[in-house]
Amino acid sequence: MLYINAKKMLTLFRINDPLRLLLLLFLWLVVRLPIILQNPLTLPELHWLLVGEKMDSGAMMYSGIWDNLPPFSAAIYWFFDYIFGKTIFAQQILAMFMVFFQALFFNQLLFKKSLYPENTNLPAFLYILLMSMSFDLTCLSPALLAMNFLLVIIKHIFSLHDNAIDEHIFQIGIYIGISSMLYVPSLLFLGFVILGFGIFRTVNFRQYLLLFYGVFLVFVTVGLYYYWLGALLPFLENFVFNIIEFVQKSPLDSSTILCISMFPVLFLFIAIVKVIGEGRYINFQSNCQLLMLVWLGISILTLFISYQFSGFELVIFIPAAVFFINYFFLMIKRKWLAEVLMSLFCFGILFVSLGGFYKTNPITQYVSYKDLLINQQEKRFIEDQSILILGESTHYYYHQQLATPYLNWRLAKKHLSNLDYYNILIEVYNNFKKDQPDMIIDQTGFSQVLFQKIPLLKDDYIQKDSSQIFYLRKNR
């Protein structure tokens, strides 16, 4: 039965029937649940678990945890640790259902706006399919959390031809601000909003001010919260002043990125060329197409201000990809050709993503998640110790707890490199004494400088062999 439906997937979801959405949910569970049950854990997910665990132990974000994770995302990870503990399973389950409801929301949005020659459930199917192109795309990432609000922004912008009252414009600013507090690159979509104003409505200067006031209000509210708690300066130093970062490395190699994006990019390019070449659209449809091209361009820009590019960043591309690829399949007049291309599209994406994850086909020599996944079986040290890693490789934290505030090495080394200043020297020493690590793993050689500047710390630790691992003296 599944084989027959797979051959006629386009026809199956081309019919606008709510019951087909239940079938879509079933197919999504079939694809996603086996992966979740294997409990894969990626480096970014471990990072979010550490933030949640540290906040749940009483540490405040930015002052007690030196990291630039956006505050609303950090609060969500704290909530999950408070309810479920240090486990990724609950997050992955929520993310799976969140993706499904995003697909339904986007499908309904396109349905109501009559953007296509026929109303179908195909956008929802394409949304789910594209979210399957990499197993880590469907994790509870800041980007996925922000997408909930970005989709609402698309809805508001597409509705500007109906109304553009001040309340809606202010709400759009609020949504941009919230999404930025979840995933900082979302702030770039202000360009999408501003262009939408120019295309769909004549918006005056006061209304533009309302938009920016909405964004500003969210930032100021968060700033006042940290000011009230006496942590405004750490909030500014560790988050606001580090909002923009540029990609320096990726846990996915170039061949993996190329493979998982090959089919979506190819079909997206063909779809855009086909849609632009058609040219027979009403003004509203043409304007929406222009806006989604802008969305695509902004999505590309977001990749350059994310320090460590991973598969979950690609979620930003999904709405634009679904928008154009759906056009492409509906424009094909020969049904047999449309079915063949849809089968090729589905098979190509699943062959690469599932084959790469399960290592079941020849594609695995080009798709590697080795540097992205945590080896959960490796237990080199005693579990549940508090440790500090001087460096960027954080995989040892999985079985351990973070000691001191220095989670983000890029932020920590700026502080630790200024030990010639007395006030910083005292602050570093106090941070170690308040939350002293049972073990320090030095990946950068910085421990020599640290112990030279603070001899009292050196007396607390012993180096048992030639490795750069220092153990706390238990008799002190």
Number of C-alpha atoms within 10 A of each C-alpha: 5 9 8 8 12 16 16 18 19 24 16 19 22 19 14 15 12 11 8 16 19 11 13 20 17 12 15 20 16 11 16 18 14 10 17 20 11 9 14 18 21 21 19 21 23 21 19 23 24 23 27 25 23 23 21 19 12 9 16 18 27 24 19 18 23 24 26 23 25 21 19 19 24 21 18 18 26 25 16 19 25 15 11 13 15 20 16 22 17 17 20 25 17 13 19 22 15 19 25 20 16 20 26 18 18 21 22 18 19 19 17 11 15 13 19 16 10 11 19 23 25 26 29 25 28 25 24 25 21 24 23 22 26 24 21 27 21 26 27 25 24 24 24 25 20 25 23 17 21 23 18 18 24 21 19 20 27 22 16 18 15 11 14 18 11 15 11 18 27 20 17 27 25 24 24 30 26 24 30 28 23 26 25 26 25 24 17 16 20 18 13 21 23 14 16 23 21 10 18 20 15 12 16 9 9 9 18 17 14 20 26 18 18 21 24 15 15 20 18 12 11 16 18 14 13 20 14 10 10 12 18 17 15 21 23 16 17 22 21 16 12 14 18 13 14 13 13 11 12 16 19 19 17 12 13 23 17 14 21 24 19 16 20 21 13 11 18 20 15 13 21 19 13 17 19 14 9 10 9 10 15 9 10 16 16 16 16 20 20 16 21 19 18 19 23 18 14 20 22 14 13 22 18 16 17 21 14 17 20 22 21 20 21 22 20 23 17 20 23 20 25 25 25 24 23 22 19 19 20 18 16 14 9 8 13 11 12 19 19 15 16 20 16 14 19 21 14 17 23 19 18 27 24 21 16 24 19 10 15 12 13 12 17 19 11 16 23 20 17 12 14 20 18 21 15 13 7 11 12 8 11 8 12 13 16 18 23 26 24 21 18 12 11 19 20 20 22 22 18 18 19 23 23 23 22 25 25 20 18 14 17 17 14 10 15 18 14 12 18 10 9 10 11 15 19 12 14 19 16 13 16 16 12 10 14 20 22 19 21 21 20 17 15 12 12 15 18 13 12 18 15 11 14 16 10 11 16 17 12 17 20 14 15 10 8 6 10 16 17 22 16 19 13 9 5 7
